[in-house]
Amino acid sequence: MSRSILPRWLFWAVLALSMHGLAAAQGGIIRGVVYDKEDGEPLIYTNVVLLGTSWGAQTDEQGVYNIANVPPGTYTLWCTQLGYDTVAVSVTVKANSIVNQKIFLSRIGIQLENIDVTATKEEKQEETQISLTKITTRDIERIPAVGGTADLAQYLQVLPGVIFTGDQGGELYIRGGSPIQNKVLLDGMTIYNPFHSIGLFSVFETDIIRSVNVFTGGFSAEYGNRLSAVLDVVTRDGNKKRFAGMAAASPFVGRLVLEGPIKKQDETGAAASFLFTSKISYLDQTSPVLYGYVDSAGLPYRFQDFYGKASFYSAGGSKFSLFAFHFGDQVRYRQVSDYDWEEFGFGFNYNLVPLGSRVLIGGTFSYSDYAIQLTEADDLPRESSIGGFNLINDFTYFIPNGEVKYGFDISGVRTHLKFFNALNLIIEQDDNTTEFAGYALVRYVLREKLVLEPSLRLQYYSSLPVFSPEPRLSLKYNVSDWLRVKWGAGLYSQNLISTKSDQDVVNLFTGYLTSPQGQLLDLNGEIASDNLQRASQLVLGIEADLNDYTNLTLEPYYKLFSRLINLNRNKLFPTDPDYEIEEGKAYGVDVLLRYQQKRYYFWLAYSLGYVRRNNGEQEYPPHYDRRHNANVVAAYNWGREMSWEFALRWNLGSGFPFTLTQGFYEQINFLQGINTDYLTANGLLGIIYDDQLNRGRLPYYHRLDASLKKSFSLGRFTRLEANVSVINVYNRPNVFYFDRVRYQRVDQLPILPSAGLSLNF
């Protein structure tokens, strides 16, 4: 189907299903919010059904449920969630009416006994879930707590399709896409750098995470301006009933969470609360004493994260939140590089549940700013910054057997770059751009067998200027109660580019800039139709519930990067172009086997992937082209109230590619032309690289991590947890990179034991 026909088809599909919903709107709607009775927190992914009928729904990330097209009558509303008492409520529905019913659930047992409930059969059968992994705090805590601190960065590394390039300065690459091609959101705000330089920690505090949705590909039109993947993090609100918190310390970091009511939640659900978190690393101070065998000068990493949030709930379930954050990172690497970045932002979001309307309204306004600076031995500063605002508004209309969602997205972005290449030629850019987008998607379940989700995004980049229609489609067919097949495809575009090249092996500095406005030549030497980066994706999938506790997912995928824009690394003279166009592709298959049953948890993820880039002169694998990647996670709970937990994580990965060295020479730049005196000039050490990029391969990588945790109940609300962990249990010397100039091998982290304490109150 051509690009010109598919958007038209999607438009008519949205219109037809919307009209069907209007025609069937004679029934009533039951909606509301499900709360935890103890702290007032909305409960996500909770089942709400009408007993004796086929009508029901699950709560979303805000705890809201919506059951549409209910015939008039009196029903029993049944709400159930693992770890909570079941609640039954009588409701009466009238034609064309909306019944607002809040539900409060009381906890039973101990939370550690809960198993993951985000992947129930009902949810799998009613959502396409193309390349989607839903993560909760409990999931993150099952991974061995490296450094005594469970963190999202450690969990993401075990997901199928995700490649992590190193413990020190490493980054995440998702199904062949580079980090600049991943969209990261925190409560709707854009986060430009979510990971610290030591790759064990993210900027997100685990204890305040409500949910994380990771799309490794095939995401819908709701998300835009990224080519590869989406990481959407939603934090919970502060405790609405009492003052509470958490304090934790380990040799790596210290953490603090404080929360409590501004106005205590009453029986109507109205409330206001606050939440504050801080995370400060002192590894640079503790490592010379505890880990002096790694580097006598210590591990040169220091970071600090702060996040604050205030939330206000109405009696009808509507919510308004204010938030702000400040993240920072400092690295003094081997006395040759000073590396710093800082990020801050603020904004608000809201979710409106109108009492007399069938439409739910949500939105976010935010501003964020990120700045980075790198100074090396040449004393030439490399600096970059990116910042701007983002305004999002969306509307959700529920129809029988589905929903229609539409909205708009407006953003303004400012970028600054000052960069010196290998010949000390400066590249500078300061730019401002505004982007406008509108989107619509429909999710429709046809006869409980076929789930359709067509969507369309219309994106306009004003600085280029380019209008980009981006149709996307995903579907799922429920072959049986235990077997499902799915398919997804779409077009994607992006305006942001990075100073990093796919040819770089280790590069701490990531500069940000927008696509250039001048003419660029494509690989055929012809003028490109526009300067927008583009990609298309195709994903297939099979989901199988092997039994009540075991499920298997298999997803082949193909990503075609039809246009990628990079800085011209071969620039020799000031008159040479600053940018060049490349093409690329990534394809492979991801396999995930998952088992969980109270005491036992097992996770096996395997990825077979191929990544290629074409710069017009040759096709080459980028430095993160890891052919095989496997992760095994196992956890076991035992003891009274399941207070003990032992966990293991083992990672095996084939070697990364690198370009071989042929020799060295004295490099003299002839910037003064014929006036350059090459006999007296002091040249730099030049490296003669192999003609074929990344022909070589590093050795295989493998590492075992382990952790042991014990929880002590000190009161109704007070719990102490002690943990010990070991990174790289058998001290495997995994190579990070080879320093060609100093002719030294630089390894990843060796064996690193640690211990930690955390107190929840």
Secondary structure as the mmCIF struct_conf table of DSSP 4:
data_model
#
loop_
_struct_conf.conf_type_id
_struct_conf.id
_struct_conf.beg_label_comp_id
_struct_conf.beg_label_asym_id
_struct_conf.beg_label_seq_id
_struct_conf.end_label_comp_id
_struct_conf.end_label_asym_id
_struct_conf.end_label_seq_id
TURN_TY1_P TURN_TY1_P1 ARG A 3 SER A 4
HELX_RH_AL_P HELX_RH_AL_P1 ILE A 5 ALA A 23
TURN_TY1_P TURN_TY1_P2 ALA A 24 GLN A 26
BEND BEND1 GLY A 27 GLY A 27
STRN STRN1 GLY A 28 ASP A 36
TURN_TY1_P TURN_TY1_P3 LYS A 37 ASP A 39
HELX_LH_PP_P HELX_LH_PP_P1 GLU A 41 GLU A 41
STRN STRN2 PRO A 42 PRO A 42
HELX_LH_PP_P HELX_LH_PP_P2 LEU A 43 LEU A 43
BEND BEND2 ILE A 44 TYR A 45
STRN STRN3 ASN A 47 LEU A 50
TURN_TY1_P TURN_TY1_P4 LEU A 51 GLY A 52
BEND BEND3 THR A 53 SER A 54
STRN STRN4 GLY A 56 GLN A 58
TURN_TY1_P TURN_TY1_P5 GLU A 61 GLN A 62
BEND BEND4 GLY A 63 GLY A 63
STRN STRN5 VAL A 64 VAL A 70
HELX_LH_PP_P HELX_LH_PP_P3 PRO A 71 PRO A 71
BEND BEND5 PRO A 72 PRO A 72
STRN STRN6 GLY A 73 THR A 80
TURN_TY1_P TURN_TY1_P6 LEU A 82 GLY A 83
STRN STRN7 TYR A 84 TYR A 84
STRN STRN8 VAL A 87 VAL A 93
TURN_TY1_P TURN_TY1_P7 ALA A 95 ASN A 96
STRN STRN9 ILE A 98 ASN A 100
STRN STRN10 ILE A 103 LEU A 105
STRN STRN11 ARG A 107 ARG A 107
BEND BEND6 GLY A 109 GLY A 109
HELX_RH_3T_P HELX_RH_3T_P1 GLN A 111 GLU A 113
TURN_TY1_P TURN_TY1_P8 THR A 118 ALA A 119
HELX_RH_AL_P HELX_RH_AL_P2 LYS A 121 GLU A 126
TURN_TY1_P TURN_TY1_P9 ILE A 130 SER A 131
STRN STRN12 LEU A 132 ILE A 135
HELX_RH_AL_P HELX_RH_AL_P3 THR A 137 ARG A 142
BEND BEND7 ILE A 143 ILE A 143
HELX_RH_3T_P HELX_RH_3T_P2 VAL A 146 GLY A 148
HELX_RH_AL_P HELX_RH_AL_P4 LEU A 152 LEU A 156
TURN_TY1_P TURN_TY1_P10 GLN A 157 VAL A 158
BEND BEND8 LEU A 159 LEU A 159
TURN_TY1_P TURN_TY1_P11 PRO A 160 GLY A 161
STRN STRN13 VAL A 162 PHE A 164
TURN_TY1_P TURN_TY1_P12 ASP A 167 ASP A 167
STRN STRN14 GLN A 168 GLN A 168
TURN_TY1_P TURN_TY1_P13 GLY A 169 GLY A 169
STRN STRN15 LEU A 172 ILE A 174
TURN_TY1_P TURN_TY1_P14 ARG A 175 GLY A 176
STRN STRN16 GLY A 177 GLY A 177
HELX_RH_3T_P HELX_RH_3T_P3 PRO A 179 GLN A 181
STRN STRN17 ASN A 182 LEU A 186
TURN_TY1_P TURN_TY1_P15 ASP A 187 GLY A 188
STRN STRN18 MET A 189 THR A 190
BEND BEND9 TYR A 192 TYR A 192
STRN STRN19 PHE A 195 PHE A 195
BEND BEND10 SER A 197 SER A 197
STRN STRN20 ILE A 198 ILE A 198
TURN_TY1_P TURN_TY1_P16 GLY A 199 LEU A 200
STRN STRN21 SER A 202 SER A 202
BEND BEND11 VAL A 203 PHE A 204
HELX_RH_3T_P HELX_RH_3T_P4 THR A 206 ILE A 208
STRN STRN22 ILE A 209 PHE A 215
BEND BEND12 THR A 216 GLY A 217
TURN_TY1_P TURN_TY1_P17 ALA A 221 GLU A 222
BEND BEND13 TYR A 223 TYR A 223
BEND BEND14 ASN A 225 ASN A 225
BEND BEND15 LEU A 227 SER A 228
STRN STRN23 ALA A 229 THR A 235
HELX_LH_PP_P HELX_LH_PP_P4 ARG A 236 ASN A 239
BEND BEND16 LYS A 240 ARG A 242
STRN STRN24 ALA A 244 ALA A 249
BEND BEND17 PRO A 251 PHE A 252
STRN STRN25 VAL A 253 LYS A 263
TURN_TY1_P TURN_TY1_P18 GLU A 267 THR A 268
STRN STRN26 ALA A 271 SER A 281
HELX_RH_AL_P HELX_RH_AL_P5 LEU A 283 LEU A 290
BEND BEND18 TYR A 291 TYR A 291
TURN_TY1_P TURN_TY1_P19 GLY A 292 VAL A 294
TURN_TY1_P TURN_TY1_P20 SER A 296 ALA A 297
STRN STRN27 TYR A 301 TYR A 313
TURN_TY1_P TURN_TY1_P21 ALA A 315 GLY A 316
BEND BEND19 GLY A 317 GLY A 317
STRN STRN28 LYS A 319 TYR A 333
TURN_TY1_P TURN_TY1_P22 ARG A 334 VAL A 336
STRN STRN29 SER A 337 LEU A 352
TURN_TY1_P TURN_TY1_P23 LEU A 355 GLY A 356
BEND BEND20 ARG A 358 ARG A 358
STRN STRN30 VAL A 359 GLU A 376
TURN_TY1_P TURN_TY1_P24 ALA A 377 ASP A 378
STRN STRN31 ARG A 382 ILE A 399
TURN_TY1_P TURN_TY1_P25 PRO A 400 ASN A 401
STRN STRN32 GLY A 402 PHE A 420
TURN_TY1_P TURN_TY1_P26 ALA A 422 LEU A 423
STRN STRN33 ILE A 426 LEU A 446
TURN_TY1_P TURN_TY1_P27 ARG A 447 LYS A 449
STRN STRN34 LEU A 450 TYR A 461
TURN_TY1_P TURN_TY1_P28 SER A 462 PRO A 465
STRN STRN35 VAL A 466 ASN A 478
BEND BEND21 SER A 480 TRP A 482
STRN STRN36 LEU A 483 GLN A 494
STRN STRN37 LEU A 496 SER A 498
BEND BEND22 THR A 499 THR A 499
TURN_TY1_P TURN_TY1_P29 ASP A 502 GLN A 503
BEND BEND23 VAL A 505 VAL A 506
STRN STRN38 TYR A 512 THR A 514
HELX_LH_PP_P HELX_LH_PP_P5 SER A 515 PRO A 516
BEND BEND24 GLN A 517 GLY A 518
STRN STRN39 LEU A 521 LEU A 521
TURN_TY1_P TURN_TY1_P30 LEU A 523 ASN A 524
BEND BEND25 GLY A 525 GLU A 526
STRN STRN40 ILE A 527 ILE A 527
HELX_LH_PP_P HELX_LH_PP_P6 ALA A 528 ALA A 528
BEND BEND26 SER A 529 SER A 529
BEND BEND27 ASN A 531 ASN A 531
STRN STRN41 GLN A 533 ASP A 545
BEND BEND28 ASN A 547 TYR A 549
STRN STRN42 THR A 550 LEU A 567
TURN_TY1_P TURN_TY1_P31 ARG A 569 ASN A 570
BEND BEND29 PHE A 573 PHE A 573
TURN_TY1_P TURN_TY1_P32 PRO A 574 THR A 575
BEND BEND30 ASP A 576 ASP A 576
BEND BEND31 ASP A 578 ASP A 578
STRN STRN43 TYR A 579 GLN A 597
TURN_TY1_P TURN_TY1_P33 LYS A 598 ARG A 599
STRN STRN44 TYR A 600 ASN A 614
BEND BEND32 GLY A 616 GLU A 617
STRN STRN45 GLU A 619 TYR A 620
TURN_TY1_P TURN_TY1_P34 HIS A 623 TYR A 624
BEND BEND33 ARG A 627 ARG A 627
STRN STRN46 HIS A 628 TRP A 638
BEND BEND34 GLY A 639 GLY A 639
HELX_RH_3T_P HELX_RH_3T_P5 ARG A 640 MET A 642
STRN STRN47 TRP A 644 GLY A 653
HELX_LH_PP_P HELX_LH_PP_P7 SER A 654 PHE A 656
STRN STRN48 PRO A 657 PHE A 658
HELX_LH_PP_P HELX_LH_PP_P8 THR A 659 LEU A 660
STRN STRN49 THR A 661 GLN A 667
TURN_TY1_P TURN_TY1_P35 LEU A 671 GLN A 672
HELX_RH_3T_P HELX_RH_3T_P6 GLY A 673 ASN A 675
TURN_TY1_P TURN_TY1_P36 TYR A 678 THR A 680
STRN STRN50 LEU A 684 TYR A 689
BEND BEND35 ASP A 691 GLN A 692
TURN_TY1_P TURN_TY1_P37 LEU A 693 ASN A 694
STRN STRN51 GLY A 696 ARG A 697
HELX_LH_PP_P HELX_LH_PP_P9 LEU A 698 TYR A 700
STRN STRN52 TYR A 701 SER A 713
BEND BEND36 GLY A 715 PHE A 717
STRN STRN53 ARG A 719 ILE A 727
BEND BEND37 ASN A 728 ASN A 728
TURN_TY1_P TURN_TY1_P38 VAL A 729 TYR A 730
STRN STRN54 VAL A 735 ASP A 739
TURN_TY1_P TURN_TY1_P39 ARG A 740 TYR A 743
STRN STRN55 GLN A 744 ASP A 747
STRN STRN56 LEU A 752 ASN A 760
#
